[in-house]
Amino acid sequence: MSMQAWRRYAAFGAVLVILAVLTGGCRKKAAVEVSPEIAASDEALFKLGEQSIKKDEEKGLLYLRQVIDSFPKSFYAQRAKLLIADAYFKRGDEGNMILAAAEYREFIKSYPYSPSAAYCQYQVAMTFFRKAYRAGRDQSKTAQALVEFRQVLKDYPGSEQAKAAQEKIVECEERLAEHTFAIGKEYHNEGAFKASTDRLGEILTTYPSYSKMAQVYYYLGDSYFRWKKNDQAVPYLTKLVSDYPKSPFAKKAQDLLKEISRAVPAKGKN
């Protein structure tokens, strides 16, 4: 075979490959072909996608994406975007939560003044909250959910979602505080008092509404006491006794305070 003939043969083969790829890539599109009347109407195309997504989700998603592609500035494009994001969110698995978050974020970016923007920001937070672990395991998703819920309050303070976000913020902070407390207590039990006071002190400044603050004060005070830093232990133990007198840790704090007072030399004596 001559070089020229070989080149023509190779070129023809490449065309066949390209056609095969294009044909394969168009199979899904061919499955969702619509009449010219529906294709020309954003409302009709959206309703077709809305109905289809209940029976054949993948087919419905293709219709909805066609609404966005063909009528990007349409009101129905916004609704299509929300339905796509919600469809991913309802699936619930890790990969689809990532897709849902991306769709919600894109909606906010594309339609920042839409009444649904607050909902989308709340849903972004929920994609992290739904996959977050309980205290004792990695809390990176809880921390990210907290950031996103706070964003709802910042950007949409008067929205319906703001109240729900505030409730979720309390849950996230409680979980993060519980996780931090468990680490601080473990350091305390191991005798690593520098680490325990750092961790437990973090709760006071970062999660002041933690429901088990009496424990935090006790282990902070006891850590400093065992670290032989009585002057730093006293304020936390005193705070525990005065603010949480009915706590089971209050009696322990009082005993420690008595022990510290006995260890302080009486004034006027050498």
C-alpha distance (Angstrom), angle and dihedral (degrees) to the residues before:
residue distance angle dihedral
M1 . . .
S2 3.79 . .
M3 3.81 120.3 .
Q4 3.83 90.6 -113.7
A5 3.81 91.9 51.6
W6 3.81 90.5 47.0
R7 3.79 90.6 53.7
R8 3.83 91.5 50.4
Y9 3.81 89.8 49.1
A10 3.81 92.5 48.6
A11 3.80 91.6 47.8
F12 3.80 91.2 50.5
G13 3.80 90.2 49.3
A14 3.80 91.1 51.6
V15 3.81 90.1 52.0
L16 3.80 90.3 52.1
V17 3.82 90.5 51.6
I18 3.80 91.9 49.4
L19 3.81 91.4 48.3
A20 3.78 90.6 49.2
V21 3.80 91.1 51.5
L22 3.78 92.7 46.7
T23 3.77 92.1 47.3
G24 3.78 91.9 49.7
G25 3.78 91.5 46.4
C26 3.79 91.8 52.9
R27 3.78 96.7 53.5
K28 3.79 94.3 93.0
K29 3.78 92.2 45.3
A30 3.80 91.0 50.6
A31 3.81 88.9 53.7
V32 3.79 91.1 60.1
E33 3.77 100.7 44.1
V34 3.80 113.0 145.2
S35 3.76 135.6 -166.4
P36 3.82 117.8 -87.0
E37 3.81 89.5 -112.1
I38 3.83 92.9 57.9
A39 3.80 93.5 39.6
A40 3.81 89.4 55.2
S41 3.81 94.0 53.1
D42 3.81 122.0 72.0
E43 3.81 91.0 -162.3
A44 3.81 95.2 48.8
L45 3.78 92.5 45.9
F46 3.80 91.5 48.2
K47 3.81 93.1 49.5
L48 3.78 89.6 49.7
G49 3.80 89.8 53.2
E50 3.81 92.1 44.4
Q51 3.80 91.4 53.2
S52 3.79 95.2 41.3
I53 3.79 95.8 50.3
K54 3.82 90.2 66.2
K55 3.81 92.5 58.1
D56 3.80 104.5 25.0
E57 3.78 109.9 18.2
E58 3.80 97.2 -172.7
K59 3.79 91.7 49.7
G60 3.80 91.0 46.8
L61 3.79 91.5 50.7
L62 3.80 90.1 54.4
Y63 3.80 91.4 52.8
L64 3.80 90.9 48.7
R65 3.79 92.3 49.2
Q66 3.78 88.2 51.6
V67 3.81 88.6 56.7
I68 3.82 90.0 53.8
D69 3.81 93.2 45.4
S70 3.80 95.8 45.7
F71 3.81 99.6 36.7
P72 3.83 106.6 24.6
K73 3.83 94.4 162.3
S74 3.78 95.2 45.0
F75 3.80 124.5 113.9
Y76 3.79 86.5 -127.1
A77 3.80 90.3 56.7
Q78 3.81 87.6 62.5
R79 3.79 91.8 49.5
A80 3.79 90.7 46.7
K81 3.80 90.4 52.2
L82 3.81 90.7 52.9
L83 3.79 93.1 48.4
I84 3.80 91.0 51.1
A85 3.81 92.1 49.4
D86 3.81 92.3 46.1
A87 3.80 91.0 49.2
Y88 3.81 90.9 56.5
F89 3.81 91.3 44.4
K90 3.82 93.0 52.6
R91 3.77 91.1 55.3
G92 3.79 86.4 67.4
D93 3.81 102.2 -162.4
E94 3.79 123.5 124.1
G95 3.79 97.1 -103.0
N96 3.79 95.1 48.4
M97 3.80 91.9 46.1
I98 3.81 87.4 58.6
L99 3.81 90.0 50.2
A100 3.80 90.9 47.1
A101 3.81 92.4 51.5
A102 3.80 90.2 50.2
E103 3.82 91.6 50.4
Y104 3.82 93.0 47.9
R105 3.80 91.3 48.5
E106 3.80 91.1 48.9
F107 3.80 89.6 51.2
I108 3.82 91.0 54.2
K109 3.79 90.4 47.9
S110 3.81 93.5 47.5
Y111 3.82 97.6 40.1
P112 3.82 106.7 24.6
Y113 3.80 93.8 160.6
S114 3.78 96.7 47.8
P115 3.82 116.9 120.2
S116 3.81 85.7 -127.2
A117 3.81 94.2 60.4
A118 3.81 91.9 89.3
Y119 3.79 90.2 51.6
C120 3.80 90.2 51.0
Q121 3.80 93.0 51.4
Y122 3.80 89.8 49.5
Q123 3.79 90.1 49.8
V124 3.81 91.1 50.8
A125 3.81 87.3 57.5
M126 3.79 90.8 47.4
T127 3.82 92.2 54.9
F128 3.81 86.7 65.1
F129 3.80 97.0 36.3
R130 3.81 93.2 53.0
K131 3.82 91.3 54.7
A132 3.82 96.9 41.0
Y133 3.79 119.9 117.6
R134 3.77 127.4 -127.9
A135 3.80 120.7 -101.6
G136 3.78 112.2 -68.3
R137 3.80 94.9 47.9
D138 3.81 133.9 70.2
Q139 3.81 108.7 -49.3
S140 3.80 99.9 -169.6
K141 3.82 92.6 112.0
T142 3.81 91.5 48.2
A143 3.80 89.3 52.1
Q144 3.81 91.3 49.2
A145 3.80 91.4 47.2
L146 3.80 88.9 53.0
V147 3.81 90.6 53.1
E148 3.81 91.4 50.2
F149 3.83 94.7 46.2
R150 3.80 89.8 50.9
Q151 3.80 87.4 52.2
V152 3.81 88.5 59.6
L153 3.81 90.1 57.2
K154 3.78 91.9 45.3
D155 3.80 98.7 47.5
Y156 3.81 101.0 28.8
P157 3.84 107.9 25.7
G158 3.79 94.5 154.8
S159 3.78 96.5 46.3
E160 3.78 128.2 111.5
Q161 3.80 88.4 -117.0
A162 3.82 93.2 57.4
K163 3.81 93.2 76.3
A164 3.79 92.4 48.2
A165 3.80 89.8 47.0
Q166 3.82 90.8 53.2
E167 3.80 90.2 54.9
K168 3.79 91.0 49.7
I169 3.81 90.4 48.3
V170 3.81 88.9 58.6
E171 3.82 89.8 50.7
C172 3.80 92.8 48.5
E173 3.80 93.7 47.4
E174 3.80 91.3 47.9
R175 3.78 91.2 51.3
L176 3.80 93.7 46.7
A177 3.81 91.1 46.6
E178 3.80 90.8 49.6
H179 3.78 90.1 50.9
T180 3.80 92.5 48.3
F181 3.80 91.5 46.8
A182 3.81 91.8 52.6
I183 3.81 89.9 53.6
G184 3.81 92.4 46.2
K185 3.80 92.2 49.1
E186 3.79 90.8 49.4
Y187 3.80 90.5 53.1
H188 3.82 88.5 48.9
N189 3.80 91.7 52.4
E190 3.80 90.6 49.0
G191 3.81 91.9 51.4
A192 3.82 93.7 -113.5
F193 3.80 92.6 135.3
K194 3.81 97.7 165.8
A195 3.80 89.3 56.6
S196 3.81 93.8 42.4
T197 3.82 94.1 51.8
D198 3.80 90.7 47.2
R199 3.80 92.6 52.2
L200 3.79 96.7 41.8
G201 3.79 92.1 44.6
E202 3.79 88.0 54.5
I203 3.81 89.2 63.6
L204 3.81 92.2 56.6
T205 3.79 92.9 55.2
T206 3.80 101.2 33.2
Y207 3.82 104.6 32.9
P208 3.83 106.0 25.6
S209 3.81 92.3 159.5
Y210 3.80 94.2 60.0
S211 3.81 108.7 142.8
K212 3.82 94.9 -136.9
M213 3.78 98.3 51.2
A214 3.83 92.2 134.8
Q215 3.81 88.8 67.6
V216 3.78 90.8 48.7
Y217 3.82 91.9 54.5
Y218 3.79 91.8 46.9
Y219 3.80 96.6 50.5
L220 3.79 91.0 42.9
G221 3.79 91.1 52.2
D222 3.80 93.0 43.5
S223 3.81 91.9 47.6
Y224 3.80 91.6 54.3
F225 3.83 90.4 43.8
R226 3.81 92.4 53.1
W227 3.80 88.6 43.7
K228 3.82 86.4 57.5
K229 3.80 92.3 -116.4
N230 3.80 97.2 125.9
D231 3.79 95.0 161.0
Q232 3.81 88.9 61.5
A233 3.79 93.6 42.3
V234 3.82 96.1 55.8
P235 3.85 98.8 67.2
Y236 3.81 93.2 53.5
L237 3.80 94.4 44.8
T238 3.80 91.1 46.9
K239 3.81 90.9 48.8
L240 3.78 89.7 51.9
V241 3.82 93.3 51.8
S242 3.81 94.2 45.9
D243 3.83 99.7 41.7
Y244 3.81 100.3 33.9
P245 3.82 106.0 29.6
K246 3.81 93.1 154.0
S247 3.79 94.1 51.1
P248 3.82 115.9 111.8
F249 3.80 85.7 -127.7
A250 3.82 92.5 59.9
K251 3.83 92.5 76.7
K252 3.80 90.6 49.8
A253 3.81 89.7 50.0
Q254 3.80 91.2 51.1
D255 3.81 90.9 51.7
L256 3.80 90.5 51.2
L257 3.80 91.6 48.6
K258 3.82 90.2 52.3
E259 3.79 90.5 49.6
I260 3.80 90.6 49.8
S261 3.82 91.9 48.8
R262 3.80 91.1 52.1
A263 3.79 89.9 51.6
V264 3.84 92.6 55.5
P265 3.84 111.9 89.1
A266 3.81 113.6 -118.5
K267 3.80 114.3 -105.0
G268 3.79 114.9 -97.2
K269 3.82 94.1 26.0
N270 3.78 125.1 106.6
